[in-house]
Amino acid sequence: MKKIIAILFYLILFLLINCSGNNESDTVNIEWPLLEKGKLLLTCGPTVNICKKFIECAGGEESFIILIPSAKVENVVAQIWDDSVLFAQAGANNIKIFHTWDRNEADSPEFVKPLENAYGVWFSGGYTWRLADAYVNTLTHKKLEEILLKGGVIGGSSAGASILGSYLMRGGENIKGIMTGYQEGFGFLCNTVIDTHIDSRNRYKDIENVLKNKPELIGLGLEDESITVISGDYIEIIGSKNIILYKSHKNFITLHPGDKYDIKNDKLLESIDNNRDK
């Protein structure tokens, strides 16, 4: 009888130790979203200064830049006009509008020809589901990847920034709902979810809720008037607002204007605030 009690005691002890070990940490091994070639520029709303930065990343005022207004559900003509005016005011001399909502057209060799000579592609704001529905996993998508591989830049504002990640947290027609509708983005940043307007629309907790369900992801939360440039292993913050880098739903860091962050080594390299730890 004593032997049976002893065996049961050690069995219970073994189970308690193993169960407590499984709850020690919520962290998982994450593949950091390194950008091997090219650049990404993420923001919440375009301005002339943002367009100037984008033109600089694309190689200068004579570089061929394509504007894609397809995230707009209505008033696409107005969006075309707004984007064209901003980029013209910023000094771009060689721009072209590229637009469809037809996946078959987006998948056709004739339609994608302009992308072959482009060094910059800009996605306007609107609804991410429109961009996902029209372009994800088409020949257009492949040509966009080639632009990065040759050292070009792809950028976007609001929905045009969110689509550049791998997971769409607002891929439904109702942008207030999360984790509904289309969920696959272009994936130029692997294992990444990107949200925008997190300050003006009080969305700070939304990415945390996504990461609770998708712990394999990291999150980038963009405040209004922030500008994020991603190149190689690095995130550089310009503009006048911050971004939040969510390493998990419990672990995040605020990156301020002037900060440069090494994603691979998880380290702040530069900051305009000399009092901050590096």
C-alpha positions as a Markdown table, in Angstrom:
| # | Residue | x | y | z |
|---|---|---|---|---|
| 1 | Met | 0.0 | 0.0 | 0.0 |
| 2 | Lys | 2.9 | 2.4 | 0.9 |
| 3 | Lys | 4.5 | 1.6 | -2.5 |
| 4 | Ile | 1.3 | 2.5 | -4.3 |
| 5 | Ile | 1.0 | 5.8 | -2.4 |
| 6 | Ala | 4.6 | 6.6 | -3.1 |
| 7 | Ile | 4.1 | 5.9 | -6.8 |
| 8 | Leu | 1.0 | 8.1 | -6.9 |
| 9 | Phe | 2.9 | 10.9 | -5.1 |
| 10 | Tyr | 5.7 | 11.0 | -7.6 |
| 11 | Leu | 3.3 | 10.8 | -10.5 |
| 12 | Ile | 1.4 | 13.8 | -9.3 |
| 13 | Leu | 4.6 | 15.7 | -8.6 |
| 14 | Phe | 5.9 | 14.9 | -12.2 |
| 15 | Leu | 2.6 | 16.2 | -13.7 |
| 16 | Leu | 2.7 | 19.4 | -11.6 |
| 17 | Ile | 6.3 | 20.1 | -12.6 |
| 18 | Asn | 5.6 | 19.6 | -16.3 |
| 19 | Cys | 2.3 | 21.6 | -16.3 |
| 20 | Ser | 3.9 | 24.5 | -14.6 |
| 21 | Gly | 6.8 | 24.4 | -17.1 |
| 22 | Asn | 4.4 | 24.8 | -20.0 |
| 23 | Asn | 3.0 | 28.0 | -18.5 |
| 24 | Glu | 6.3 | 29.7 | -17.7 |
| 25 | Ser | 6.4 | 31.8 | -20.9 |
| 26 | Asp | 4.2 | 33.0 | -23.7 |
| 27 | Thr | 7.1 | 33.6 | -26.1 |
| 28 | Val | 7.6 | 31.6 | -29.3 |
| 29 | Asn | 10.4 | 31.5 | -31.8 |
| 30 | Ile | 9.6 | 34.1 | -34.4 |
| 31 | Glu | 11.3 | 34.5 | -37.8 |
| 32 | Trp | 12.1 | 38.2 | -37.9 |
| 33 | Pro | 10.7 | 39.9 | -41.1 |
| 34 | Leu | 13.9 | 40.8 | -42.7 |
| 35 | Leu | 13.7 | 42.6 | -46.1 |
| 36 | Glu | 16.5 | 41.1 | -48.2 |
| 37 | Lys | 16.4 | 43.8 | -50.9 |
| 38 | Gly | 14.7 | 47.0 | -51.7 |
| 39 | Lys | 12.8 | 49.3 | -49.3 |
| 40 | Leu | 9.3 | 49.6 | -47.8 |
| 41 | Leu | 7.8 | 53.0 | -46.8 |
| 42 | Leu | 4.8 | 52.9 | -44.5 |
| 43 | Thr | 2.6 | 55.8 | -43.4 |
| 44 | Cys | -1.0 | 56.7 | -42.5 |
| 45 | Gly | -1.6 | 59.5 | -44.9 |
| 46 | Pro | 0.5 | 61.0 | -47.8 |
| 47 | Thr | 1.9 | 64.5 | -47.7 |
| 48 | Val | 4.3 | 66.3 | -50.1 |
| 49 | Asn | 7.2 | 65.6 | -47.7 |
| 50 | Ile | 6.3 | 61.9 | -47.5 |
| 51 | Cys | 6.1 | 61.7 | -51.3 |
| 52 | Lys | 9.5 | 63.4 | -51.5 |
| 53 | Lys | 11.0 | 60.7 | -49.3 |
| 54 | Phe | 9.4 | 58.0 | -51.4 |
| 55 | Ile | 10.8 | 59.6 | -54.6 |
| 56 | Glu | 14.3 | 59.7 | -53.0 |
| 57 | Cys | 14.0 | 56.0 | -52.1 |
| 58 | Ala | 12.9 | 55.2 | -55.7 |
| 59 | Gly | 16.1 | 56.9 | -57.1 |
| 60 | Gly | 15.1 | 60.5 | -57.7 |
| 61 | Glu | 12.7 | 62.7 | -59.6 |
| 62 | Glu | 13.2 | 61.0 | -63.0 |
| 63 | Ser | 12.6 | 57.5 | -61.7 |
| 64 | Phe | 9.5 | 55.7 | -63.0 |
| 65 | Ile | 6.9 | 55.6 | -60.2 |
| 66 | Ile | 3.5 | 53.8 | -60.3 |
| 67 | Leu | 0.5 | 54.9 | -58.3 |
| 68 | Ile | -2.2 | 52.3 | -57.4 |
| 69 | Pro | -5.5 | 53.8 | -56.1 |
| 70 | Ser | -7.4 | 50.5 | -56.0 |
| 71 | Ala | -8.0 | 50.4 | -52.3 |
| 72 | Lys | -10.7 | 53.0 | -52.8 |
| 73 | Val | -14.2 | 51.6 | -53.1 |
| 74 | Glu | -15.7 | 54.9 | -54.3 |
| 75 | Asn | -14.2 | 58.1 | -55.8 |
| 76 | Val | -11.3 | 56.3 | -57.4 |
| 77 | Val | -10.9 | 59.2 | -59.9 |
| 78 | Ala | -10.6 | 61.7 | -57.0 |
| 79 | Gln | -7.9 | 59.4 | -55.4 |
| 80 | Ile | -6.0 | 59.3 | -58.7 |
| 81 | Trp | -6.1 | 63.1 | -58.8 |
| 82 | Asp | -5.0 | 63.5 | -55.2 |
| 83 | Asp | -2.1 | 61.1 | -55.5 |
| 84 | Ser | -1.0 | 62.6 | -58.9 |
| 85 | Val | -1.0 | 66.1 | -57.5 |
| 86 | Leu | 0.9 | 65.2 | -54.4 |
| 87 | Phe | 3.7 | 63.3 | -56.2 |
| 88 | Ala | 3.9 | 66.1 | -58.9 |
| 89 | Gln | 4.3 | 68.7 | -56.2 |
| 90 | Ala | 7.0 | 66.5 | -54.6 |
| 91 | Gly | 8.9 | 66.6 | -57.9 |
| 92 | Ala | 8.1 | 63.3 | -59.6 |
| 93 | Asn | 8.4 | 63.7 | -63.3 |
| 94 | Asn | 7.6 | 60.1 | -64.5 |
| 95 | Ile | 4.5 | 58.7 | -62.9 |
| 96 | Lys | 1.7 | 56.4 | -64.1 |
| 97 | Ile | -1.6 | 55.2 | -62.7 |
| 98 | Phe | -2.1 | 51.5 | -62.4 |
| 99 | His | -5.6 | 50.2 | -61.4 |
| 100 | Thr | -8.0 | 47.3 | -61.7 |
| 101 | Trp | -10.4 | 45.4 | -59.5 |
| 102 | Asp | -10.4 | 42.4 | -61.9 |
| 103 | Arg | -8.1 | 39.6 | -60.8 |
| 104 | Asn | -7.9 | 38.2 | -64.3 |
| 105 | Glu | -6.6 | 41.5 | -65.6 |
| 106 | Ala | -4.1 | 41.7 | -62.7 |
| 107 | Asp | -2.9 | 38.3 | -63.7 |
| 108 | Ser | -2.4 | 39.1 | -67.4 |
| 109 | Pro | 1.1 | 39.7 | -68.9 |
| 110 | Glu | -0.1 | 42.7 | -70.9 |
| 111 | Phe | -1.5 | 44.5 | -67.9 |
| 112 | Val | 1.6 | 44.2 | -65.7 |
| 113 | Lys | 4.1 | 45.4 | -68.3 |
| 114 | Pro | 4.4 | 48.9 | -66.7 |
| 115 | Leu | 5.7 | 47.3 | -63.5 |
| 116 | Glu | 8.7 | 45.9 | -65.3 |
| 117 | Asn | 10.3 | 49.3 | -65.6 |
| 118 | Ala | 9.1 | 50.8 | -62.3 |
| 119 | Tyr | 11.4 | 51.5 | -59.4 |
| 120 | Gly | 8.7 | 52.7 | -57.1 |
| 121 | Val | 5.1 | 51.6 | -56.4 |
| 122 | Trp | 2.7 | 53.5 | -54.1 |
| 123 | Phe | -0.6 | 52.2 | -52.8 |
| 124 | Ser | -3.1 | 54.7 | -51.6 |
| 125 | Gly | -5.4 | 54.3 | -48.6 |
| 126 | Gly | -8.9 | 52.8 | -48.5 |
| 127 | Tyr | -9.8 | 49.2 | -47.9 |
| 128 | Thr | -7.3 | 46.4 | -47.7 |
| 129 | Trp | -9.8 | 43.8 | -49.0 |
| 130 | Arg | -10.0 | 45.7 | -52.3 |
| 131 | Leu | -6.2 | 45.3 | -52.8 |
| 132 | Ala | -6.2 | 41.7 | -51.6 |
| 133 | Asp | -9.1 | 40.8 | -53.8 |
| 134 | Ala | -7.5 | 42.3 | -56.9 |
| 135 | Tyr | -3.8 | 41.6 | -56.6 |
| 136 | Val | -2.7 | 39.1 | -54.0 |
| 137 | Asn | -1.2 | 35.9 | -55.6 |
| 138 | Thr | -1.5 | 37.3 | -59.2 |
| 139 | Leu | 1.2 | 38.1 | -61.7 |
| 140 | Thr | 1.0 | 41.7 | -60.4 |
| 141 | His | 2.0 | 40.4 | -57.0 |
| 142 | Lys | 5.0 | 38.6 | -58.6 |
| 143 | Lys | 6.1 | 41.8 | -60.4 |
| 144 | Leu | 5.9 | 43.8 | -57.2 |
| 145 | Glu | 8.3 | 41.3 | -55.6 |
| 146 | Glu | 10.7 | 41.8 | -58.5 |
| 147 | Ile | 10.7 | 45.5 | -58.0 |
| 148 | Leu | 12.0 | 44.9 | -54.4 |
| 149 | Leu | 14.6 | 42.4 | -55.7 |
| 150 | Lys | 16.1 | 44.9 | -58.0 |
| 151 | Gly | 16.4 | 47.5 | -55.2 |
| 152 | Gly | 13.2 | 49.5 | -55.7 |
| 153 | Val | 10.7 | 50.8 | -53.1 |
| 154 | Ile | 7.1 | 49.9 | -52.4 |
| 155 | Gly | 5.1 | 52.1 | -50.1 |
| 156 | Gly | 1.6 | 52.9 | -49.0 |
| 157 | Ser | -0.6 | 54.8 | -46.7 |
| 158 | Ser | -3.2 | 53.3 | -44.3 |
| 159 | Ala | -4.6 | 50.3 | -46.1 |
| 160 | Gly | -1.8 | 50.6 | -48.6 |
| 161 | Ala | 0.6 | 50.1 | -45.8 |
| 162 | Ser | -1.2 | 47.3 | -44.1 |
| 163 | Ile | -1.4 | 45.2 | -47.3 |
| 164 | Leu | 2.5 | 45.0 | -47.4 |
| 165 | Gly | 2.6 | 42.7 | -44.4 |
| 166 | Ser | 1.8 | 39.0 | -44.4 |
| 167 | Tyr | -1.4 | 39.0 | -42.3 |
| 168 | Leu | -4.4 | 41.4 | -42.8 |
| 169 | Met | -6.1 | 42.1 | -39.5 |
| 170 | Arg | -8.7 | 44.4 | -41.2 |
| 171 | Gly | -9.3 | 42.5 | -44.4 |
| 172 | Gly | -13.1 | 42.6 | -44.1 |
| 173 | Glu | -15.4 | 45.3 | -45.6 |
| 174 | Asn | -16.0 | 46.6 | -42.0 |
| 175 | Ile | -12.6 | 48.0 | -41.1 |
| 176 | Lys | -13.6 | 48.2 | -37.4 |
| 177 | Gly | -13.8 | 44.4 | -37.2 |
| 178 | Ile | -10.5 | 42.5 | -36.8 |
| 179 | Met | -9.5 | 39.1 | -38.1 |
| 180 | Thr | -12.4 | 39.0 | -40.6 |
| 181 | Gly | -12.5 | 38.7 | -44.4 |
| 182 | Tyr | -9.3 | 38.5 | -46.4 |
| 183 | Gln | -6.3 | 37.7 | -44.1 |
| 184 | Glu | -3.4 | 37.2 | -46.6 |
| 185 | Gly | -1.4 | 40.3 | -47.6 |
| 186 | Phe | 1.5 | 40.6 | -50.0 |
| 187 | Gly | 3.9 | 39.3 | -47.4 |
| 188 | Phe | 6.9 | 41.6 | -48.3 |
| 189 | Leu | 7.4 | 41.4 | -44.5 |
| 190 | Cys | 6.9 | 37.8 | -43.5 |
| 191 | Asn | 5.2 | 36.9 | -40.2 |
| 192 | Thr | 4.0 | 40.5 | -39.8 |
| 193 | Val | 0.7 | 42.3 | -39.2 |
| 194 | Ile | 0.6 | 46.1 | -39.8 |
| 195 | Asp | -2.1 | 48.4 | -38.4 |
| 196 | Thr | -2.5 | 52.1 | -38.9 |
| 197 | His | -4.1 | 55.2 | -37.2 |
| 198 | Ile | -3.5 | 53.5 | -33.8 |
| 199 | Asp | -3.5 | 56.8 | -32.0 |
| 200 | Ser | -6.4 | 58.7 | -33.6 |
| 201 | Arg | -8.6 | 55.6 | -33.7 |
| 202 | Asn | -7.5 | 54.2 | -30.4 |
| 203 | Arg | -6.3 | 50.9 | -31.8 |
| 204 | Tyr | -3.3 | 50.2 | -29.5 |
| 205 | Lys | -4.9 | 47.0 | -28.1 |
| 206 | Asp | -6.1 | 45.6 | -31.4 |
| 207 | Ile | -2.8 | 44.2 | -32.5 |
| 208 | Glu | -2.3 | 42.7 | -29.0 |
| 209 | Asn | -5.6 | 40.9 | -29.5 |
| 210 | Val | -4.5 | 39.6 | -32.9 |
| 211 | Leu | -1.2 | 38.4 | -31.5 |
| 212 | Lys | -2.9 | 36.4 | -28.7 |
| 213 | Asn | -4.5 | 34.4 | -31.5 |
| 214 | Lys | -1.5 | 34.5 | -33.9 |
| 215 | Pro | 1.6 | 34.3 | -31.7 |
| 216 | Glu | 3.8 | 33.5 | -34.7 |
| 217 | Leu | 3.4 | 37.1 | -35.9 |
| 218 | Ile | 5.0 | 40.3 | -34.8 |
| 219 | Gly | 3.1 | 43.6 | -35.1 |
| 220 | Leu | 3.8 | 47.1 | -36.4 |
| 221 | Gly | 1.4 | 49.8 | -35.2 |
| 222 | Leu | 1.6 | 53.1 | -37.0 |
| 223 | Glu | 0.6 | 56.4 | -35.4 |
| 224 | Asp | -0.8 | 59.2 | -37.6 |
| 225 | Glu | 2.0 | 61.3 | -39.1 |
| 226 | Ser | 4.6 | 58.6 | -38.6 |
| 227 | Ile | 6.8 | 57.5 | -41.5 |
| 228 | Thr | 8.5 | 54.1 | -41.3 |
| 229 | Val | 11.3 | 53.1 | -43.8 |
| 230 | Ile | 12.3 | 49.4 | -43.7 |
| 231 | Ser | 15.5 | 48.3 | -45.4 |
| 232 | Gly | 17.4 | 45.1 | -44.9 |
| 233 | Asp | 17.5 | 44.4 | -41.1 |
| 234 | Tyr | 16.5 | 47.9 | -40.1 |
| 235 | Ile | 13.5 | 50.0 | -39.3 |
| 236 | Glu | 14.0 | 53.8 | -39.4 |
| 237 | Ile | 11.4 | 56.2 | -38.0 |
| 238 | Ile | 11.0 | 59.6 | -39.5 |
| 239 | Gly | 8.0 | 62.0 | -39.5 |
| 240 | Ser | 6.6 | 63.4 | -36.3 |
| 241 | Lys | 4.9 | 60.4 | -34.6 |
| 242 | Asn | 5.9 | 57.0 | -33.3 |
| 243 | Ile | 5.4 | 53.4 | -34.2 |
| 244 | Ile | 4.9 | 50.5 | -31.8 |
| 245 | Leu | 6.8 | 47.3 | -32.5 |
| 246 | Tyr | 4.9 | 44.4 | -30.9 |
| 247 | Lys | 7.2 | 41.4 | -30.3 |
| 248 | Ser | 4.3 | 39.5 | -28.7 |
| 249 | His | 1.0 | 40.5 | -27.2 |
| 250 | Lys | 2.8 | 41.2 | -23.9 |
| 251 | Asn | 6.1 | 42.6 | -25.2 |
| 252 | Phe | 6.4 | 45.8 | -27.2 |
| 253 | Ile | 8.7 | 48.8 | -27.8 |
| 254 | Thr | 7.8 | 52.3 | -28.8 |
| 255 | Leu | 10.1 | 53.7 | -31.6 |
| 256 | His | 10.3 | 57.4 | -31.9 |
| 257 | Pro | 11.2 | 59.8 | -34.8 |
| 258 | Gly | 14.9 | 59.6 | -35.3 |
| 259 | Asp | 15.2 | 56.0 | -34.1 |
| 260 | Lys | 16.9 | 53.3 | -36.1 |
| 261 | Tyr | 16.2 | 49.7 | -35.0 |
| 262 | Asp | 18.1 | 46.5 | -35.8 |
| 263 | Ile | 15.3 | 43.9 | -36.2 |
| 264 | Lys | 17.7 | 40.9 | -36.5 |
| 265 | Asn | 19.6 | 41.7 | -33.3 |
| 266 | Asp | 16.6 | 43.3 | -31.5 |
| 267 | Lys | 18.5 | 46.4 | -30.7 |
| 268 | Leu | 18.1 | 50.2 | -30.9 |
| 269 | Leu | 21.0 | 51.6 | -32.8 |
| 270 | Glu | 20.3 | 55.3 | -33.1 |
| 271 | Ser | 18.1 | 57.8 | -31.4 |
| 272 | Ile | 17.8 | 61.6 | -31.4 |
| 273 | Asp | 17.0 | 61.4 | -27.7 |
| 274 | Asn | 20.4 | 61.0 | -26.1 |
| 275 | Asn | 18.9 | 60.1 | -22.7 |
| 276 | Arg | 17.3 | 56.9 | -24.1 |
| 277 | Asp | 19.1 | 53.5 | -23.6 |
| 278 | Lys | 20.7 | 52.1 | -26.7 |
